[in-house]
């Protein structure tokens, strides 16, 4: 069949849920039997988000092929349960770099390079690559930012041209907009949506569907008003009220007949009836009252929760799978370095230390690893969290107080974590780390092997520094185990501590491969260990209370 394209634009404000909407729409189409891929068009001039501060951009989501991408690609993969590749994220920086490179080579034969047609042609070329590289029958394309942003205009012009190139029956425009609520008059206003659609139509794009986001339910009359003033079918105005359950969005869209409307609009016949049983169970389980466990996330960027989007979602998936409610305690690593110290950790059932860059908060993360090891608290270290687990072990168990990673102390006498040999002479920071999917052999009898139930895995990486093999033997003699190694045995991919209920660190990022209905094995095993810890703490509390009651009765 001819590839169909659905373009998502946003209006009024950013962060309105355009990425989640695109991901949920993709799920609707997959449930109808179609191969789906999703692409994000990011208007910023950075080549990719790899060198951007997490405070600026949030999480960097890494794909199998090593592409560092926008966090919305995480939503796409989790909702639709697909694996995307590097062509699924385009930035203005990539587009201009390619066009300038061609101009320098003389590919344009001396013509004047302009936004139209050269930049827009490059954007269209990259959009077309998605279907070719993924065999997708339907490609969903999200344009970052909002209509009216000057940096997004070339992308909007490109998707406008694609309707002429591909034909109306092969393209569809969905506009996601915001309906603000005015507290003083207790009204939901449609005027910003009208202005947003007018701006979109002024550049030649008329939306086929409007997803109207709101924090409050709105009456039928507002839906009809939007349809009339924005020139769309009434059934194509979709109310999308904010839900506390992220994974309920596909069900809400299905309830509003979005999937069937898209089928009709693109002249497609569903290949199967949507089966939402597992998804409905997921949502009902999320709503069900359950015992809770408290996990302490010790990070450097906890002020912006989006910096740990995939970690948070992977924890939620695992908690749901284990029948418990996740109570996530956000702990800034630098707070552990203050006077209160590890008292912040006394009420947690498990500790997770995710990745990061730079020296700020490092000692706090090491303190968290020390607290977890000495108090037998389940600990999961991801990338930097694994490296600092090794540093802590070397300092406390080997007595090497100056052990460190050369990322933070180049003159350390005990560099238990060191720069990878192939990273020694690299000067460019962007896209030069160990990135993407790499194989790993698991060692029998380890926690990792028990969790995965296999002896071979592939996981996504994003780092420059590695476990220093010069310290492998001595650390092993003192109780560190290497449960995951590269196939040639040269790289430690997973380390764990013997005689501990669960203290595991991974050089890779397992959070990127977790799914709502298929939690990642390591996260699931970590949550199991945290549940056991919570049960032990509750038993100890009851024992203490009983003991005090007996003492009181005796006196």
Secondary structure, 3 states (H helix, E strand, C coil): CCCEEEEEEECCCCCCCHHHHHHHHHHHHHHCCCCEEEEEEECCCCCCHHHCCHHHHCCCEECCCCCEECCHHHHHHHHHCCCCCHHHEEEHHHHHHHHHHHHHHCCCCCCCCCHHHHHHHHHHHHHHHHHHHHCCCEEEEEECCCCCCHHHHHHHHHHHHHHHHHCHHHEEEEEEEECCEECCCCEECCHHHHHHHHHHHHCCCCCCEEEEEECCCCCHHHHHHHHHHHCCCHHHEEEEECCCCHHHHHHHHHHCCHHHHHHHHCCCCCCCCCCCHHHHHHHHHHHCCCCEEEEEEEECCCCCHHHHHHHHHHHHHHHHHCCCEEEEEEEEHHHHCCCCHHHHHCCCCEEEECCCCCCCCHHHHHHHHHHHHHCCCEEEEECHHHHHHHHHHHHHHCCCCCCEECCCCCCCCCEEEEECHHHCCCCCCCCCCEEEEEEEEECCCCHHHHHHCCCEEEEEEEECEEECHHHHHHHHHCCEEEEEECCCCCCEEEEEECCCCCEEEECCCHHHHCECCECCHHHHHHHHHHHHHHHHHHHHHHHHHHHHHHHHHHC
